[in-house]
Amino acid sequence: MRDKLALSRTLLANERTVLAYTRTALTFVVAGLTFLQVFPSLIYTIIAIIFLVFGIILFIITPIRYRQIRSGIADQCAPHCGGSGDASSREAGSEDAKACTGDAGQ
């Protein structure tokens, strides 16, 4: 029970991190677009492009990083869940395997 609660907290923390990354990326994009629309000088255009590039890169990195962390959590959970941690054991359909990947409610 205690391990499952710790796993749930870890999975939720990973999801909160993804939401924070997404929020930050969106902020960069909106700031970049605002600089483009409001300030017509060259320096602000350069700043806007930098913000836009950072925002787009962060949007790309976010799901990749989420999957890496989730996979690492599932691999560490495998001994506790009775599986090997690979995708085939997680797809077996057991409740423990679903708990390891956070798919228990889906």
C-alpha positions in Angstrom: 0.0 0.0 0.0 2.7 2.4 1.0 4.7 1.7 -2.2 1.6 2.3 -4.4 1.0 5.7 -2.7 4.6 6.7 -3.2 4.3 5.6 -6.9 1.1 7.6 -7.3 2.8 10.7 -5.8 5.7 10.3 -8.1 3.5 9.9 -11.2 1.5 13.0 -10.2 4.7 15.0 -9.7 5.8 14.0 -13.2 2.5 15.2 -14.6 2.7 18.5 -12.6 6.2 19.0 -14.1 4.8 18.5 -17.6 2.1 21.1 -16.9 4.7 23.5 -15.6 6.9 23.0 -18.7 3.9 23.5 -21.0 2.8 26.7 -19.1 6.3 28.0 -19.4 6.5 27.2 -23.1 3.2 28.9 -23.7 4.4 32.0 -21.7 7.5 32.2 -23.9 5.5 32.0 -27.1 3.0 34.6 -25.9 5.8 36.9 -24.8 7.5 36.5 -28.2 4.3 37.3 -30.1 3.6 40.3 -27.9 7.1 41.7 -28.5 6.6 41.3 -32.2 3.2 43.0 -32.2 3.9 45.8 -29.7 7.5 46.8 -30.2 8.6 47.5 -33.8 12.3 48.1 -33.2 15.0 45.6 -34.3 16.2 44.7 -30.8 12.7 43.8 -29.7 12.2 41.7 -32.8 15.4 39.7 -31.9 14.2 39.3 -28.4 10.8 38.1 -29.7 12.4 35.5 -32.0 14.5 34.2 -29.0 11.4 33.9 -26.9 9.6 32.1 -29.7 12.4 29.7 -30.4 12.7 28.8 -26.6 9.0 28.3 -26.4 8.8 26.0 -29.4 11.9 24.0 -28.2 10.3 23.6 -24.8 7.0 22.5 -26.4 9.0 19.8 -28.3 11.1 18.7 -25.3 8.1 18.5 -22.8 6.5 15.2 -24.1 9.9 13.6 -24.7 11.0 14.3 -21.2 7.7 13.2 -19.8 7.9 9.8 -21.5 11.6 9.3 -20.4 10.7 10.0 -16.7 7.5 7.8 -16.9 9.5 5.0 -18.4 12.1 5.3 -15.7 9.4 5.2 -13.0 7.9 2.1 -14.6 11.3 0.4 -14.8 12.0 1.1 -11.1 8.5 0.0 -10.2 8.8 -3.3 -12.1 10.3 -5.3 -9.2 7.4 -4.2 -6.9 4.7 -4.8 -9.6 5.9 -8.3 -10.5 6.9 -7.4 -14.1 10.2 -6.8 -15.9 9.4 -3.1 -16.5 9.3 -3.5 -20.3 6.3 -2.6 -22.4 5.2 -6.2 -22.9 4.8 -6.8 -19.2 3.0 -3.6 -18.7 0.5 -4.4 -21.4 -0.3 -7.7 -19.8 -3.4 -6.1 -18.3 -2.8 -6.9 -14.6 -3.9 -4.2 -12.1 -0.3 -4.1 -10.7 1.1 -3.5 -14.1 -1.4 -0.7 -14.7 -0.5 0.8 -11.4 3.2 1.0 -12.3 2.5 3.1 -15.4 -0.3 5.1 -14.0 -3.0 3.6 -16.2 -5.1 2.2 -13.4 -7.9 4.7 -13.9 -8.0 4.5 -17.7 
